[in-house]
């Protein structure tokens, strides 16, 4: 392989690694937000179920 192809391989691997890291961080923030609001959501759902029953 010539130099241009090796450079493209390295750059694409770096971009893939950055994308994976970004998705991991977004998932972590989403889970943290869900964890924070879960008690409120459960209380609301339970109030709705008891009001409708």
Secondary structure, DSSP 8 states (H G I E B T S, - for coil): --HHHHHHHHHHHHHHHHHHHHHHHHHHHHHHHHHHHHHHHHHHHHHHHHHH-
